[in-house]
Amino acid sequence: MVKYKIIFNREECIGALACSAINPDIWLLAEDGKVDLKGAKKREDGRWELTVEDDNLQFNKDAADACPVDVIKIEDIEQ
């Protein structure tokens, strides 16, 4: 099964909640009005990263496309 990584720049998030409206199971409203990416790990560069499989890909592509400040990126993981 192909895997992908979601890379989320939480610092630049403005809390529009478009991602949460599309995929509320992993894009969670946080106390500061931004969102948290459930299960993600913080990288050294300050961004958050989560690996997902094919079955979750389309919801997350839609969430990335809906983000008005483009802080969600999805990349293929080389197998």
Residue pairs with C-beta under 8 A, 6 or more apart in sequence:
1 53
1 54
2 53
2 54
2 76
2 77
2 79
3 51
3 52
3 53
3 77
3 79
4 51
4 52
4 53
4 54
4 57
4 60
4 74
4 75
4 76
4 77
5 49
5 50
5 51
5 52
5 74
5 75
5 77
6 37
6 40
6 49
6 50
6 51
6 52
6 60
6 64
6 72
6 73
6 74
7 43
7 47
7 48
7 49
7 72
7 73
7 74
7 75
8 37
8 40
8 47
8 48
8 49
8 50
8 71
8 72
8 73
9 46
9 47
9 48
9 71
9 72
10 34
10 35
10 36
10 37
10 46
10 47
10 48
10 71
11 46
12 69
12 71
13 34
13 35
13 69
13 71
14 34
14 68
14 69
15 32
15 33
15 34
15 35
16 67
16 68
16 69
17 27
17 29
17 35
18 63
18 66
18 67
18 68
19 27
19 35
19 63
19 64
19 66
19 67
19 72
20 27
20 28
20 29
20 35
21 66
22 59
22 62
22 63
22 66
23 59
23 60
23 62
23 63
25 38
26 37
26 38
26 39
26 50
26 56
26 60
27 35
27 36
27 37
27 38
27 63
28 35
28 36
28 37
28 38
29 35
30 36
37 48
37 50
38 50
39 50
40 48
40 49
40 50
41 48
41 49
41 50
42 48
42 49
43 49
51 77
52 60
57 74
60 72
60 74
61 74
63 72
64 70
64 72
64 73
64 74
